């Protein structure tokens, strides 16, 4: 352990001597490793370590005491620093501000096995192991009283945000002792379509100017000054200048953002089987009219097959069906390319087909490809399953005011549960991710649009819990923060690859409070 007095001692040691101190300490550690392999007990190891390091400390403390002011110190500037005043002004001694650790993993999901469903864990992503390993490496000396501040920049779009959310929730549930010694601070940098970053930029002008526009705007221009005026030929900007500009923007974001946007998180419990629906609960709830006496009850009490956390949006209906159609068609394109590549000798028609598919499947051609698939999907006939829906309506104070339940099954073209606003929203009430409720919008299918249903009369609702179950053996896919579940659909039996029921509820921590996702901003994000 390095005390304040030890730090002041090392500030007096010259630069040339620091290497010698390091080698002496390293020799002690290497000797202990060799002896431990030969059977040295922990008690003997602790005794030897204490004796030898104390000797090194005493030796160099004496050398430091005899140093003159004109000797070469580590840093003369640090000598005048009053450490006590820094600590009192919230400038504690700490590790470097940040260290770049790339976590560019595949954003694939491993669903929970049947024997682990009661654990309530979300799907596992490759980012989970990398994040856990990084945390454990940095936890030395951290405790509940001396917490580690863990800052992480999330650079990507909606897909990365949801993949990281799954890893984050999984760590909170499986490593409770570890997370009790950590303060998390997340920084969102959009390099793809990121609706959370868009929301922050809408209310935080500094974030919009320094982060959102440079990293995501398609029309961002970076000016620079060519200092060398003696060169006749026009100067060419070095790529390092541009990258350094973006690095400086990230540094500024990390050091200058002092506000925390606490985003409420939600959980979607999905059922691959048809869950049991308690109709007696509906009868009892229909008799309760006063909000003060309302107790939230559940019609579905079973353990879900999968738990899918989210903090942006959940969609059922056209958007989810179209996403499944696109994934199946794009998978067919990739399989065709692999088949033609393995074939080797190709005819002229096959060669042209391979060239066309390779060009169409490119990531930068995604928008045009999706437009073609949308035109094809419009001609497809996809079945809309009939659903039974039950939801808890809340007031603007966040408290449950009434439990609504449709008595009959009905088909929906669209059901959207929003926590973050999207630019394409027209009928949904603008959501606020810090509110303890979701904004639900339901659009009935044409065959049910004229019937006297609650959601036909009031399609927009403030809700804190939603239960949905289908009729018979029908299934439906869902979009969770833009990600399709069940993932990796196949063309064979596509209609059977879905869920027969879902329950959307608050994602709670161990204390029973709704889990919050802390994102740093320059200014408060509070819609007026």
N, C-alpha and C positions, 0 to 999 in steps of 0.2 A: 504494500500500500504506500502511496506517495502522499505525504502530508504537505501542508502549506509551507512548513519550515524546510522540508526536503526540496520543494520547488524553488524557494529562494536560494537554497544552497547551489542547485544546479545552474541557476542564472549567473552565478559567479564563476563557474567552471568554463575554461576557454574552449573554443570550437575544436581545437586539435586534441583536447583531452577527452572529449565526449566519446570518441571512438574507442579509447582505451577502457573507459567505464563500461561501455557496451560489451566489449570482448570479455572482460572479467565476469560480468553477470552471466553472459552466455556460457562461459566455461563451467560455472556452478550448475546451471540448468542441465547442460550436457552430461556432466558427471553424475548428477542425480538420476537421469534417465538410464544410464548404464547400470548403476547400482540397483535401481528398482527392478530392472530386468533380471538381476541376479538374486533378488529376494529381499531387498531392503524394505522394511515395514514402513507404513505411513508415519508412525510416531518418530522413528529414527530419521526419516526424510525431513519431517518438519523441524526437528531439532538441528540437523545439519544445515538446513536452509536458513534458519534463523541466525545461527552462529556466523555463517559465511557472509550473508548479506549485511549483517550488523557490522562485521569487520570492514567490508567495502564501504559502507555508509560512513563509518567513523574515519576511515582513511581519507576519503575524498572530502568529508566535512572539514577536516583539518587543513587540507590543501586549499579549499575554498576560503577558509578564514584568513589564510596568509596572503591571499591575492591582493595586489595593489589595484587602485582605481584605474591606472593606465595600462593594466594587462588586458589582453584580448578577451572580452566576455562574449557570451552567446549573442546578446543584443543589449546595447547600451540603452535603447529606448525602453526596454522592459524594466529597467532598474527603477525608473521613476513611477511605476504603476503601483497604486495603492490597492491591493487585492481586497481588503476589507470593504472599501467604499464601492468597489465594483459589485461585490456580492449583495450589498445593501441596496444597490440600484438595479437589481434584477439582471445582473450580468454574471451568472455563475461560470465557474471554470467548467469547460466541457470539451468534447471531442470536436474535430473539424466540422464545419457547417454541413457539408454533405460529401458523399462519396458515390461515384457513379457505379452502379451495379445493374447491368443490363439483364432484364428478365424477358427477353424476346422469345417467349415459348409459344408453342402451338396452342391456340385458344380452343381446345377440344374439351368436351365434357365426358367424364366417366360417371354414369349414373350409379346410384346406391344399389347394392345388392339386396336381395330379399331378406337376408338375415341381419341387415343393419338398419332396417327401416324405422325401428323404434328409437334410434338415436337422434332422429330429427336433423341429420346433417344434410347440407346441400350437395350437389354433384361436385366431384373432385376435378380440379384442373391442374395442369402441370405447374402453374404459377404457385400453387399451394406449397409444394415442397421447397421451391426456391425461396419463397417468402419466409417460410419457417426456418430454413437454414440461415438466412441472413439475420433474422431476429436473434437466433441463438448465439451467433457469433458476436453480436453487439451487446449481449446481456450481462457481461462481466461487470460486477459491482452494482448492478441495478437492483432495486428493491421497491417495496410498496412505499417506503418513506423517501427513497432517492430514485425517482422514476426516470427511465430513459425516454427522451423525446425522439420519436421515430418519424422522420419526415420522408415522404415518398412522392415522387412526381409520377403521375399516371398519364403517359403520353400515348394517345390513341383515340379511338372512337367509342361508340356505344358498346361494341362487342368486347373490347378490352375492359371497359368499366364493369360490365356484368361478370366477366370471367374473374376479375379481381375481387368483386363483391363476394362471389362464391368462396374464393380462397380466404378472404378476410373473415367471413362469418364462420367458416370451418375452423379457423384458428381460435376465434373467440369461444367456440364451443368445446374444442378438444384441448386447448392449452390455457386453461383458466388461471393457473398459477403464473404462467409466463406473462400473459396480457395484463395481469394485475400490477405489473411493474413497468408498464409502457404507456406513454401518452402518444396516440397516433395523430399525425397531421398529414393530410393528403393535399396535393397540389394537382389540379387538372389542367393538362396542356393538350388542346385538341389538334390532332394531325389527321383526323377523319371526322365523319359526321358524329358530333358529340352534342346531344341535346342538353345535357347538364351544363356544359361550358357555354352553350348558347343562352341558357337561362341566366347564368352568372353575368355574362357580358351585357345582357339587357339592362341590368340594374347596377352594375359596377362599371362605370365608364373607364376607370383606370385599367381594369382587367381587359376590357374590350380593346383599348388602345395598345396595350403592351403585350398581351398574350393572345387573345382571340384573333385579332386581325392579322398579326404577323404569321401565326402558325397555321391558320386555316383559310383566311381570305384568299380568293383566287386572283385578286388584283393588288396584292401587296407588293410594293416597290421598295427596294432597299438602296437609298443613295449613299455615296461615299465620296471622299475628297482625295484626289490624287495629289500628294504633296510634292512629288518630283516634277517641277515645272520646266526642267531643262531638257527633258526627253521630248523629241519632236513627234514620235509616233504616239498614238493614243494608248494610254495605259490600260492593261487588262486587270480587272479586279481579281485578286487571289481568292480562291474558295474559302481560305481560312478566315478572311475578314467577315464573310457572310456567316460562317459557322460561329465565329466569336461573337458576332452581334446577337445571334439567337441564344448563345450561352449566357451572355450578359443579361438578356431579358429574363432567362430562367433564374439567374442569381438574384436579380432584382425582385422577382416574384417571391422567392423563398425568404429573402431577408426583410422585405418591406410589407408583406401581407400580415396584418395584425388581427383581422376579423375571422371568425369561424362560422361557416354556414353548416348548421347541424341538420342534415337531411334525414327525414324519417324513412325507415326501411320497412318493407312488407314481405310477407311470405305467401307463396301459392302452394298449397298442398294438393298434389295431383294424384288421381286414382286411376289405375289401369283397369280395375274391376268396378262394377257398379256398387257404389257405397249405399249402405242402408240409410233411408230417410225416415226420420221419426215424425209421422204426421200428427201425433198428439201434441208435439211442441207447437206446431202451427195453430192448432185449435186454442191452446192456452195463450199464445201471444196475441191472437186476434181479439182477446177480451181485455188486453191491457191498453189503456189509452193515455194514462198520465206518465210523462217522462220521469217524474220524480220517483215513481214506483217501478220503472222499467229495469229489468235485469236481463242482460244479454244471454239468450239461450242458444243452443246449437241443435240443428236438425241432423247434422252429420257428425258423428262422434268417433269414427274409425280412424286408424292411423293411415296416413296417405302413403302411396307408393313412393313418391318423390317429393322433396321439399325444394322449391325454387325461389330463392330470395330475389327481390328486385327493388329499385328505388326510382324508376322512371315511368314505366308503363307496362300494362298487360293488355293483350288484344285477343279477341276471339271473333271468328267470322271470316269475312272476305280477305283481310290482310294476312291472317294466318294460313288460310287455304292457298292464297297466291304464293306465299313464301315457301310452302311445301311443294307446290307445283314447280317453282323455279329451281329449288334444290334437286328435285328429281330430274328435271330436264338438263341441268348443268352436269349432273352426275353421268347422264347418258352421253353427253358430249365428251367428257373426259374418258369414259370407257371406250368410246369409239376411237378416240385418238390413240389410246394405249393399244387397242386391237390392231389398228393400221400400222402403228410403229413396230409391233412385234412381227407383223406379216412380212416386212422387208420389201420384197418386190411388189410394187403397186402399179396398177393401170393408170392411165391419164386421168380418168374420172375419179379414182380413189385418191390420187395425189392432190387434185383440186379440192376434193372434199376435206382432206386432212388440213390443207392450207387454210380453207375457210373456217373450219372449226378452231384451229389454233389461234386465228385472229379474233374470232368471236369470243373465245373463253378468256382472253387477256383481262387482267384486273382493270386496266384503264378503259376498257370497252364495256364496263358493267352497266352504265346508264343506258346505252343504246341496246344492249342485250336484254335488259329487263323490260324495255319498251316493246321490243318484239314479242317477248314472252307474255307481256300483259295483253297484247292484241290477240295472241293465241288463247290465252286463258279466258278472255271474254267470250270466246266461242264454245268453251267447255261447259259442261253441265255438272256442277258439283252440288252434292246434296247437303242441305242445311239441316242438321239434326234438331229435333224438338227437345227443348230443355225446360227444366223447372228451376226457377231462380228464387232465392230468398236473400234479403239484404237488410242490414241495420242502418237506418237513416239517422244521421247526426245533425245537430244544430251547429251554428257558427262558433259555439263555445267548445265544440269537440265532444260533447256528451251525447250518448244515444237518446234519440227522441221517439223513435218508433221502429218496430220490426215489420217489414213488408214481405209478403210472400204471395207469389202468383199461384192461384189454386189450380190452374191448368197448364199443360205443357204448351210452349210456343217456340217458334223459330226466330232466330235473330240473324240479320245480315251483318251486324256489328255490335260488339260489346267492348267498350274501352274503359279501362280503369287507369286514370292518369295521376301521376305524382309530380311530373315535370311537364310544362307546356310544350307543345310542338307547333311549329309554324303553320302546318296544314290544318290545325284544329279550327273548326268553324262553329260547331254546335256545343262543344264541351265548355263548361265554365272553367276559366283559367285556373289551373291548380297552383298551389304553393307547396314546395317539398318540405317546408318546415311545419306544415299543418298536420295534425294527427288524424286526417281523413283523406280519402281518395275522391277524385271527381269521376263519377261513372256516367257514361253516355251509352244508351241502348237504342238501337234502330231495328225494329221488327222487320222480318221478311215480308215481301208484298202479300203473301197469303194470309198473314196475321196482322197486317197494319191497320185494318179497320175494326178489329175486335176491341172490346172494352177491357183492356188490360191496364194495370197501373203504369207500366213503362211506356205505353202508347200515349197516355195522357201527360205524364211527366218523365220524358226520356233522360233528363239530367238530374242526378242525385248526388248528395254528399253522403258517402258511405264509409263505415269503418270495418265492415265484415260482409262478405258475399259468399253464398253457397250455391253451387250449380250442379245439377245432375241431369243426365240424358234419359231418354226413353229407350228401353230395350237394349239392344247390342250396338247402338250407334256410338261413334266416337268423334272427337274433334281435336285438332291441333291448337296450340296456343303460342303466341309470341310474348316472350318475357324479356323486356328491355331490348327488343329487336331480335332476340335469338329464338329460333324455332325449337319447340319441344313437342313430342319426342325428337331428338336430333337424328341426323343421318337417315331420312326416310328412303325407302326403296320403291320402285315402280310396282313391284308385286305386292298385292294386298295393301296398297297405300291407304285405303279407307279404313282398314283395321288398325293402322298405326296411329293411335291417338289416345285420348283420355276419356273416361266416362263420367268423370265428376271432378270438380275442383273446389277448394275452400281458400278464399283470400282473407287473410287476417294480419294483424300487426305482428311484426317480428320482435319478440321479446328477449331481453337479456336475462341473466340469472336472477336479478332482483325483481323481475316482473315489469320492468319499464321498457318502453319501445326503444329498440336499438337505433342509434343515430350514427350516421356516416359523416365524420368531420372533414370538411373541405375548407381550405384557407382562401380568403378573399382580401382585397385591398380595402373595400368599403362594405358596410352592412348591406345584405341582400334582403330587403323587405319590401314587397309590393305594397304600394300605397293605395 
